[in-house]
């Protein structure tokens, strides 16, 4: 990646309940990049506080979100609310949120976020037609 490159990461994360791994991923990115912006693709205030997060990391000043740039994109009907109403809102964990720096030698994401993976699986099974899953 060049010095002007941008890393975009899509992850399933929690912003309310058991935030340790999500906060650790963001903190790890902050140790590498000058700017890390987190865009939840759901309303952090409502629901269970977990879902898709877009993390944008780069070495430069924050890049303001430009809603007109995506206004005319074709969007699937199931994603329209997220794209039209929520997209562009950033999230920051409160100061002193528990987090560690993840490394190749120590990366316990699968251990700490097991509950989140199970919630995601339940959500998929509940909201998808059975013929898609077979």
Beta strands, then each sheet from edge to edge (+ up, - down):
strand 1: 6-14
strand 2: 35-40
strand 3: 50-58
strand 4: 90-91
sheet 1: 1+ 3- 2+ 4-
end
